[in-house]
Amino acid sequence: MREPAVGIDLGTTFSVVAFVDQDGKPRTISNSDGDLTTPSVVLVDGESVIVGKEAHKAAVVEPDLVASFAKRDMGNEFYRRSVGGNQYPPEVLLSFILEKLKRDAERVVGPFGKAVVTVPAFFNDTRRKRTLEAAALAGIEVLELINEPTAAALVQGIQSGFLDASGSTDRQEMVLVYDLGGGTFDVTIMRITADRFQTITSDGEMFLGGGDWDERIADWIADQFREQNRGCELLEDARGRNRAFKEAEDAKRTLSTMKKARIMIDHGGNSLNSVLERHVFEEMTSDLLDRTLRAMERAKKAAVEKTENPAGSRADWTDVITRIILVGGSTRMPAVSEMIRRETGIEPDCSLSADEAVAHGAAVYAGLLLNGSKTRYVENVSTHSIGVVAKDSEGVRRNQIVIPRNSTLPAEFKREFRMPESGKVLLTILEGESANPGHCTVLHKQPVIPQQALPHRSRVRVTLSLTVDGCVRGDVHFLKTGERIPLLQKKTKRR
């Protein structure tokens, strides 16, 4: 039996699973509640694990049993607090979500073991590897990790008629994908031609999303509650905090279509009845929107430099970009479209389903991979530079970049160094652009000691590579003896 083409958008606030039907079209699979999206919320009560709508509802009354926004903790050893009295690695919590998505999908497409899973473009090596581990724990073999903006652009191209079902086109476009989800923000610029879907540059923020807009509203609600109830604090306990955030999320959605949102809360014998107007909401979150604009501008600058645009640093948006696509539920806020229209002079394309597009693109890509295409149809780039700590000519320890940011994936680079007098090296692999190691993320530390003692300043070649999934691999080669020591060996994860 042929493996179904399944794509999974493992989101911070909501997750979606889709497949490609017999007509070659992507379709969202409803969950067991009949909904197209599943809240990325997990309730753990003893041996019982509940994922989705019921877990989300329980967060108000049983907050200690519920985990949400676990995707933001990816890369950390444990989720930010205990859940049901136990500490869980975030990838384990995400594996529970993936298990539910898999069960729900199998009701429609039958048993499957392989899928394409999406990640934010700005996810680093550690978070990508933990995503792969979460999928493995859920019994899913990841065909490939695909960046969320890339998946969205792929399905948008097909649905708009710009690309045909095989992914071909007779013209070129430079597309900017603005992806503002519940917990992360990505901006990606891609060149689409007849034979290639090439990411030029990506930027964004790992900890910026709709949840931050919710937090501003929750703080405003807490201020109103305090004023109306003689200084009583709403956010001082978990139940009050979760109630405030639930009201904030509802208010944000209301303000996406209406000019006012009424907020009513009863908590601890006190109550709040107030109205939040859209212009007030937009004023108190304008700095968050400005951060997305700055990421857009950085991406445009990088694209101009990489493509050697003849307009150079004076290039207008219309000199660089032919289309802007909005993805992610938080792009429904009117201020997003208004800002893009005002700053770029380009009318944003809102034709995609903000919630379903990424999963649809992942399913389409799964179909391309399962069809056995040998060409590298989709090309992504590294979103961070990868380097090692080594002394410079003045003896100062620096981040010596081996793989530059925005390198096309898969990528492999080599760089030679000299052995220190001790003959021993603690090799530290970094992720980041700064020359100061303290301003970068440590990906890996490993003692590198040759079996045969080598003279001081013997040459050592460090090879680092990035897979198509954006995961780092590498080895150390002692040129005098030929000995190689592998780096970043895969570890088995616990449940």
N, C-alpha and C positions, 0 to 999 in steps of 0.2 A: 504494500500500500504506500502511496506517495506521501511523503512528509508534508503536512500543511505549512503554509507560509504564515508564521505568527510573528507579530511585533508587539513589544511591551514597552509602554511609556511608564517607567517607575518614577512617579512624581513625588515631590515633597509633601504636597497636600492632597492630591488626588492621583490615582493611577488608572491607566486604560490599557486594554488588550484588544488587538485587532487581528484580522486575518484577510487573506486575499481569496475571494470567492471564485467559482468556476468561470465567471466572466472576466476574471483578471482585475476586479475592482476591490479596493480595500473596504472592509466593513468592521465597525466596532461591535464587539461581543458584549451583550448585556450581562451584568453579574446576577447572582442568585436573587437579588432584590428587585431585578428588572431595570436597574439604572445603568447608564452608559459609563459612568465614572465611579470608581471605588475610593472612598476616603483612605488615605495612607495612614491609618490609625490602627493601633493594635491594643487589645485588652488581654491581659494575662491574669487569670484567676486560678491559681493552683495548676492543675494539669490542663485546664481549659484555655484555649487561645481563640479569640474572636477578632476578626479583621473587618473593617469597613464601617458601614452606617451605624450599626449597633454600638460598636466601640466608640465612634465619634459622639453619639448621644450620651454614652455612659461617662464621658470625660467631665461633664458638669457635676455629676453626683458621686462618682468614684474616681477622682483624678489620680489617686495613687496606683491604680491598676492599669492606667492607660498611658501609652506612648504615642506621641505625634511628632512630626517634624524630625523623625529619626535620620532622614537623609542628610540633614544639616550636620549631624554628628559623624558622618562617614569619615574614616581616617583616624578617629579617636578609638582608644581601646574599649571604652564602654559608653553606652548611652548616658546622657547627662545626669540621670538620677535613677534610683531603683524603680522597678515596675513589678507590682505584686510582691514586693519584698525581695526581689532578686535583681542583680546587675546583669545586663545583657549587652553584648557588643552590638552596635547599630546594624551590622550586616546580618545578624541573626534576626533582629526585628524586621528588617526588609525581606528576609527569606520567608517569613510568615506571610507577608503581603504577596510575594511572588507565588507562594503555594496556593493562596486563594485565587489569584488571577489564573493560574494554571488549571485549577479545578473547574472554575467557571468557563474557561475556554474549551475544556475537553467535553463539556456538555454539548457544544456546538460542532467542533471540528474532530472530535475523537481524540484518543491518546496521542500525545506528541512529546518529544524530548528536546527539540531544538527551537530556538527563537532568536530574533534580533532584539537586543535590549538597548534602550536609549539612555544617555547620560548628558548632563550639561556640558557644553563645549569647554567650559573652564574647569571641569573636574580634573584634578591632578592625578598623578600616577597612583598614589596610595588609594584614593577614592575609587578609581577605576578597577583596581585589583580587588578591592573589597566588594564592589558590585558583582564582579565575576564570582567571588566566593559566595555571595548571597544567592546567586542563581544556582550555583552547584548544590548548595544546601537544600534548595527547593526542587532539585531534580531536573534542572534545565541546563542544557548545554548551549552556551551562547555562541551562535554562529559568528557574531561580531557585535561589538559595541559601536553604536553610531551616535554621533552628536545630535542632540535634539534639534538645533536649527537646521542641520543638514537634512534630517528626516522630514522636517516640515517643508523645506524648499523643494525636496524631491516630489512629494505628493502634490504640492501646489502647482508645480510645473506640469504635472500630468493632468490634474483636474482643470486647469485653466486652458489646456490645449497647447501650451508652450512646448511640452514634451509629449511624445507619443508613449504608448504603453511599454515600449522597449527601452525608453529613456533617451530617444533621439530627438534632435531639433535641427532646424536648418538656419538658425541664427544664433548670435551670442547675446547674452545678458549678464550684467553685473548686478547681483541681487544681494540686498542687505536684509538679514533676518533679525528682527527685534523680538527676543523671546523673554518675556517677563512672566515667570511662573509664580507659584506660591512661595518658594524659598530661594530661588536662584535667578540671576539675570545673565543672559548671554546676548552678545551682538556678534554676528558672523557675516562676513562678506564673501560671496562665492561667484566664481565665473562659470557660467553654463554654456557649453558649446556642443557641437554635434556628437562628439565622442568622449566628452569628459565633464565631470561635475566636480569642480575644483574649489576647495576652500582656499581663499587668499589670506585671510586673517581672522582671528577671533579675539574678543575681549569680553569683559564683563566682571561680575562680582559674585563670589560664591555665597555671600551672606546678604543678599539683597533680593527681596521678592515681595509678593502681595502680603505676606505675613508681617512685614515691616509697616505697611500701610495700616493693617489691622491694629498693630501695636499702638500707633499714633492715636487711632480712634479710641482704643481701650484706655489710654492715658487720659484722653479728653473726657471719657465717660467717668473715670475715677475722680477727676476734678469736679465734674458736675455733681456726682454722688456726694462728695465731701461737702460741697457748698450747700446742698439741699438737706443734709442730714447731720449738721453740727459737727463736722470734722470726722465723721465715720469713714474708715478706710475700706474700700471695696477690694483692693488687690492684695490685702495682707494675708489672705488664706487661699488655698488652691481652688476651692469651690467658687469663691467670689471672682477670682482671676479668670477661671474658665468661663464663667457666666459673662464676664465683661468681654472676653475675646469672641464668644459666640455672638453676642449682640453687635460687636464691632464688625465681624465678618458679614453679618446680615445687612448692616447699615452700608457697608462699602458696596455691596451688590445693588442695594436700593438706589444709591447715589449714582450708579452707572447709567440709570434710566430716568431718575427723577431728581428734582432740585433739592428735595428735603427728605430726611429720614427720621422717623420718630423712634425714640429709644425708651423702652420701659423695662425696669429691673426691680425685683423684690429680692432683698437679701438681708438676712440677719435681723429681720424685724424693721428694716428701713426700705425705702423705695426711691426710684428715680423715674421721672417722666419728663423727657426733654426732646428737643429737636436739633438735629445737626444739619446745617445747610451745606450744599455742595461747595460753594465758594470758600467756606471756612475750612472744610476738609482739604481742599486743594491748596490753600495757603499753608496749612500746617504740615503738608507733605511735599511741598515744592522742592525742598532740598533733596528728597529721595529721587524725584524725577530728574533733577539736575545731574545726579550721579549717573543715571542712565545715558543722559546726553553726553557727558564727558567720555563715557566708554565708547559711544558712537563716534565721537570726534577722534579718539585715539585709533579706533579701527580704520577710519577713513584715512588718517595720516599714514598708517602702516600700509594700507592698500595702495596709496599713491606711490609710496617709496618702492614697494615690491613690484608693482606693475610698470614703474617708470612712466607714469602718466605725464604727457607733455605739458600739462598745466602746472605741474609741480606743486609747491606748497600753497599756491594761490588757487588751487582747484576748488571749484564749487561742488556741492553735492551732485548736481546734475552732470558734472564732468566725470564723475566717478561711478554713480549708481543709476541704474535704469529702473529698478523696482525695489520697494520696501515692503516686506511681508511682516505682518504682526501675528505672533504666536504666543500662547499662554493665557490663562484665564484673566490675569491681571491687566492685560491690554484692553479689556472692555472698559476700563476707566476712561471717560472722555478726554481727560487731560493728556493721556498718552498720544492719541491721534492728533490732538491740537498742537502739542509740542512738536511732533515730527513734521507736521504740515508747515508750521511756522518756521522751524529752523532749517529745513531742507528744501522747501518749495516743492516737495514730492507728495502726492496724495498716497497715503499708506493703503496697501492692499489688505482688506479685512475679510476677504472672501472665504478664508478657511475657518473651520470650526476650531475655535481657540483651544478647546479641550481635547479634541480627537485627532487633530492633524499630525501630531508627533507619532502617535501609535500607528496611524495609517501609513506614514512614511516608513516606519520601521517594518511594517508588514510587507510593503512593496519591495523594500530592500531585501528582506528575507526571501521573497520570491526570486529576485535576481540572483542571490547567492545559491539558492537551492537548484536553480536552473543550470548551475555549473558554468557560468560565464567566467572565462579565464582573464578577461580584461579588468583592469583596476578602474571600474567605472566611476566610483566615488573616491575622491582624494581629500583627505583631511590634513590638517597641519597641527604641529605641536603648539599648545597654548602657553607653555612655559619653557624657558631655557633649562637645560640640564647640564650640570657641571660637577667638578670635584674640587675639594679644598687642596690647594698646593701653594707653596711659597713663590712669590714673584721674584724679579731680578734684584729687588732690594731686601729680600728675606721676609716679606710680609705675607702672612697667610691670606689668600684671596680665593674667591669663587672663580675658578678657571672654567669658562663655559666650553663644553664639548659639543652639545647639540643646541644650536641657536633656536630661539623662539620662532614660530611660523615656518619651521622646516616641514616639507611635505612628508607624510607618513606612507609606508614605513620608512624609517630613517636610520642610518648607521653612520657614526662619525668616530674617528680615532684621534687621539692626541698623545704625544709622548712627554714623559717627565723623567726626572733623575732620582735615583734612590738616595735617601738621606744617609748620613753617617752611621746611624744605628743599624741600618740594613733591615729595618722593620717599618711597616707603614700601616696606620689605621686609616683606611680609605673611607672618606666621607663623600657621599653623593648628594648633591644639593639640587633643589628646584627653585628657580628664581632668577631675576635679572641683575640683582645687585652684586657688586664686587665684594661687598662685606658679607661673609658667611652668616653672620648673626641676623641679617635681614632676609635670609632665605629659609626654605623648608628643608629639613634633613630627611631624605628619603631612605638612606641606608648607611650603616656604618659596619665595616668589616675589617678585621686584621688581615693584612696581606703579607705573609712571611714566606719567602722562597725556601724550598727544601735545601738548596745549595747556597751557602753564603756568597754574596755578591759584593764586588768592590764599591766603594762610595762613588756616587754619581753614575752608576750603571743605568742604562736606558730601560725605561718601563713604558710599555704602550697600553693605554687604557682605551678599550673599545666600549662604547655605549650605543645602544639601539633603542628605538621606539617601535613597537608593533603597530599594526593598523588600529588596534584598540587604544593606543596611547599609553601602553604599559612599558616600563623601562626594563631592559635586560643588559647584560654586559659581561666583560671579563678583563683580567689583567694579564698581560703577556710580558714575561721577562726575556728581553731580546737576546741576552748573552747565552742563556741556557735553553731557551725555547719553552720553558714551563708556562702553563696557562692556569689561572685560577678563576673559576666562574664567580660571578657576582649575582646578587638578587635571586637566589634560589627560591623556588616556590615552596611555601609551607602549607601543611595541612591545617585547615581551620577547625575549631571545635564548635559544637552546637550548644 
